[in-house]
Every structure is written in C-alpha cells, then in structure tokens.
Amino acid sequence: MDLISSKQQISSYIIDSQEEEIKRIALELHEGVGQNLYSILTGLQFVETGIKEPHMKNHLREMSLLIEKTIQEIRLLSVELHPPALTTLGLLPAVKNYIKLYTSTFGILVDLESDGDERPIPERKRIAVFRVCQEALVNIAKYADTSEVKMNFYWNENELKINIHDFGKGFQPVEPKDHTSSSGLAAMKERMYLTGGEFTISSKIGEGTSIQISLPF
Amino acid sequence: MTELNEHPAVIEICNQLKTLVSCDFVGLALQNVSGPDVRWHYAAGNLNDKYKRITVRFGKGVAGKIISSGSPMILENFPNEIIGKVTDHPIMLAENLISSYAVPLFFNGVPKGVLLVGKREAYTFTETEQKLVDESAHTLEHLLKAHIIL
C-alpha cells in the first residue's frame, strides 16, 4: 500500500515538474523571443517608410511578413504549451480558447456547452483536467475520422463532469493488459486518478467514442 | 485572394491534375490577402470539408514546411518516417492520406502557396507524375499572380 502511495507521489512530482517547465518555456517564448521579434518587426516597418527604391521596399515587406509569420507561430506554440487563460481566467475559458486553435489546426468543429456556474478549481487540478481534455481532442483528430465533436461541462455542487463525444468510427476497447495500444488512455486515467477524479471511456464501432471525466471539488 | 469559384481555370487545372496523376486528392493552399495565414482554398477528391477550416501553420506539416523552405516534399508512407509529430500534418489526417507530393507556388520569388497531390495508400510518386504537378503549379502561379498581394 505504501509502495503504491509512494509511486503516486513520484508520478505527481514528475507531472508537476514537467508542467512547471512547460509553463516556463511557454512564458519565455511569449514574453522573451516573441517580444524581441515584435521589436524587430516595428523597426523594419519604420525603416521601410524611409526607403524609396521599390525593390528594396518590396524586400523589406517580405522580411516583415516572414517575421510576422514567425511571431504568430511562436505565439501559437506558447499557447499550445501552456495557455495563459488557464492561469488567469480558468478552465472553461482556456478550453474555449484551445477549441478555436484546435478547429483551425485540424478542421474539426467542437460544440461546447456548459451547464451550471463555473467554480474555482485549484491550479494543479485545473491543469490536469485541461491536459486530459487536450489529449482526448488530439486523439480524436488522430484516430476518430470525424468532423464534429460534442463537449459538455456540468458544474454541480460537489463536482465537475465533462463528457466528450466524437461522432467518429469508434473502436473496439482493448483489454487493460494490452499496454502498447492503450498507454495514452491509461495515462489520462492515471492523471485524473492522481487529482482525485475519474476517467472512463466507451466506444462502439460506427457510433463513435465517449469520454467521461469527473472531478470532485 | 478572391474566391476560387470566380476562377474556373484554377479549378479546372486541379481537377485535371487529379485525373492525370490518378491520385485521390488534390489541394491548393494560398496565403490570405491580409495577414500571414495560409489556408486550403480548393480541394478535389476531398472526403469532408475540414480542409476549409484548416489554417496552415508556418513551418509545420507538409504545407507549412513547403511555405517556409520553398522546396517540394514527398511523403511515401504517412505517418512513418515523418519529421515532427503526426498532429503536425493535419491535411494528411483530415483526408486520410498516406502518401503525398507537394510543391510550392512562388509569387514574386516568394513561396506563398502549395499544390498537393495525395493518395490514401502507400505510394511513391514517379518522376513523370512529379513533373505533371510541377507544371500545374507553374500554370497556377501565372493564373493567380494578379490575385496574390506581391
């Protein structure tokens, strides 16, 4: 029993350390590299106003556009790593922001509905739930072969419940001992378990896959 | 750029290419008029309309890498032997493509578009097929020149 508890503590420690590092890199990209590139872009645009030769002007414009693309990619990368909304605004706004990025990346529409009033969740748990939702959506893009996803948040007195249903091809759930094909799902389950929550998945070929997440307050 | 529906010649070239190369999918991505975004503006042989909502990420996936490098790219057996993550290749996932050959479209010497042909099976596009794609890309560059901000 002690061994299990110790293993869980180690898992929690590793996950928390990784999240801290991810957050640091995301912030560094956004506030450091991103801001520097923005300063370069502003400088180039200023230089462009003083140049008369059309070919040089054109060249500068292309360089500005390239920097603009790089800034955009840095910003997206930073948000993908650790969405600032998760820390500042909460779980639901962070998921809503991620869905916009998800649709523009994979072309899959996500219909999100939230019932009840959003309640404050400690940051560690908030990150865990967000990561599990993120992983679920990425798995849908990889395997489900679908164009739409339905996501429901239910905020109750004592717990938050989230249902995610794709309308994809579904799959035959494997036995728990088949670790190779289900390690991603096992990791999602473990992550929810470590936060005191639960994770269940059900799927039927031709009818899609459903994921249920619950987190007690 | 203006909608491609207003340019039947462009659509005709994409459709012809699909027949000539005997592929399952042809996609044309172009940089938007405002901002640096690159989107898939036309597809032939598509299974769904996901391509319409995909914004190509600079430097990521087939189209993003082509736009950033200006070089053609071949995938023979996706997702095997790819650089980066599977999810960095959204058009391959969205259309269930296993193999593809894609080339850049240059406007004023700068890559601002991508022409991609793909199959839903492992395949190596022959030199003749690659040449057909290259030629179609050149024709599209001429046709679309006036509609891309230079």
Contacts between the chains, C-beta under 8 A, distances in Angstrom:
chain1	res1	chain2	res2	distance
A	58	B	108	7.2
A	58	B	150	7.4
A	62	B	108	8.0
A	62	B	110	5.5
A	65	B	36	5.8
A	68	B	35	7.5
A	68	B	36	4.9
A	69	B	36	4.1
A	69	B	58	4.3
A	69	B	68	7.9
A	70	B	58	7.0
A	72	B	36	5.9
A	72	B	37	8.0
A	72	B	58	6.8
A	73	B	57	6.4
A	73	B	58	4.7
A	73	B	59	6.2
A	73	B	60	7.7
A	76	B	57	6.7
A	103	B	53	5.7
A	104	B	53	6.6
A	104	B	54	6.9
A	104	B	55	4.4
A	105	B	54	6.9
A	105	B	55	7.3
A	105	B	57	7.0
A	105	B	87	7.7
A	105	B	90	5.7
A	106	B	50	6.9
A	106	B	54	6.9
A	106	B	87	7.7
A	106	B	90	5.0
A	106	B	93	6.8
A	106	B	94	6.6
A	107	B	48	7.8
A	107	B	49	7.7
A	107	B	50	2.9
A	107	B	51	6.2
A	107	B	52	7.0
A	107	B	53	4.0
A	107	B	54	4.4
A	107	B	90	6.8
A	107	B	94	5.3
A	108	B	50	6.5
A	108	B	53	7.9
A	109	B	53	7.4
A	138	B	87	5.9
A	141	B	87	6.3
A	141	B	90	7.4
A	141	B	93	5.9
A	142	B	86	6.0
A	142	B	87	6.6
A	142	B	93	6.4
A	145	B	96	6.8
A	147	B	48	5.0
A	147	B	49	7.2
A	147	B	50	5.7
